[in-house]
Amino acid sequence: MSLTLAQKQRILNSSDKGDELVLIGQRIGAEALTAVLDILGGTTGCETYIPSPQNFFERLQRDIRDADIRERWTRGNTSVIAAQYGISPRRVLQIVQQDPNTREVD
């Protein structure tokens, strides 16, 4: 799935993750960050891993989705949330269980 520049910028702006690349992207913009990731992304043998642009933005988008799911989840709305995000109810519960602050899932 290839994201447009506008989608990438929206993802960056929506993220509250303190990841260094997110902070850099919020400062320099999605276009410049994508250019940097195109050059350095996926490089191995470096002290710091730099993901490819596609992997970075897709991971960030998933993190935002997962945080929204955890915030909205209650025991009775698992199927509704699953349908809204196009994922299975089981995946919704897995996402909810990943957060230690979330109520216990049956």
N, C-alpha and C positions, 0 to 999 in steps of 0.2 A: 504494500500500500504506500503510495507516494503522497506526501502531504504538500499542500501549497505553502508558499511563504506566509500568507496571511494566517493559515491554520497553525503553522509553527509559531508565529508570533503570539497568537491567542493562547497556545499551550504554555509558552514561556510566561506570559503575563498572568496566567491562571495558577501557576505553580507557587506554592509556599515552601517548597523543598529548599533546604539550605545548601544543596549541592553546588560545588564551585562552578561547574559548567552552567548551571541554571542562572546563578548570579551574574556570571560573565555575559550570558545571552541576554538577560534582562537589561544589562548595561549597554551592550554594543548592538543588540538587535539580532533577530533571527537570521537575516541575510548574511551578516558578517560571521556569526557563529557557524552557520552552515558551511561557509567558505573555509573556515579554520578546520572544521571537522572533516571536510572533504580532503584536505591536505594531510591531516594528521590522524584521522579516524582509522581505527582498526589496526594501528601500528602495534607490533609486538616487540618485545625486548626493551621497552621503555620502562622507566621507574613508575610512571603514571600511565594507567590505561586510558586511552582516549577512544571513545566509541565512534562508530560511523554516524553520520547525521541521521540516517533512517532509524538506526537502533536507539540513538539518544532520544529523539522526539517521540518515537513509539513507546519507549519505556516511561518517559515523562507523562505522556498521555494516559497510559495505564495507571500510573501512580495517582494521577488526579481522579480518574474514574474510580479507583479502588477507595480512595479517601471519601469520595462522595457516597459510594455504596455503604461504607462503614458508618457514615454520619446518618444516612437515611434508614438504615436497616432496623427493623423490629421483628419479633418472632413471626408475626402474621403477614409480613409483606415480601417474603423471600421470592415467591413466584412472580409477583408484580415487578420487583426490581430486576429479576432475571430477564423478563420479557422486555423491559425498557432498554436494557443494555445488550440484548441479544446473546446472553450467556445462560448457562444452565443454573438451576437453583443450587445444585451442588457447588458450582464455582462461586456463587454468591456467599455461601456458608464458608468456603475455604478462605475467601477474601476477608470476611468478618473475623474469622478465627486467627488471622495473621496479626491482628492488633491486640496487644495485651490489655488495653483499656476498654475493649468491647465486652459487653455482657456475654456470659457463657452461652454457647450455642448448644441446643439439644442434639 
